[in-house]
Amino acid sequence: MALYRSLRREVDKILKEAEESRVKDICGQVSNHLFTSGSGPAFKAIKELAGKHRQQPPSCVLSEDDKPLEGNNALRRVAGYFEGLLTVDLLNTVVDWTRQVPIAPDLPIPHWLR
């Protein structure tokens, strides 16, 4: 659990730094273009900062050779994964129960269930 917390803190710190860097870049764009004759990029940057126009986040779906997938390729990859999960033949699956430990001891069956 301590490892998870330390990794989570590190991830949060990296994400916070990335967001601060993004905001600084956008503020730089605004300050460069706001009081010029071409102020369109400044207003575009303000809309992006306000969250009305954000870039799509990078894909977290990876191909079999660990390259990021996007769009229909990512959807096909995820669909194939779930299709593989759903096509397991449970009737012919053999489970070795000899070494399994019960979660709870055998409890008496109530009279109203008999």
Secondary structure as UniProt FT lines:
FT   HELIX           2..33
FT   TURN            34..35
FT   HELIX           40..50
FT   STRAND          61..62
FT   TURN            64..65
FT   STRAND          68..69
FT   HELIX           71..86
FT   TURN            91..92
FT   TURN            98..99
FT   HELIX           111..113
//
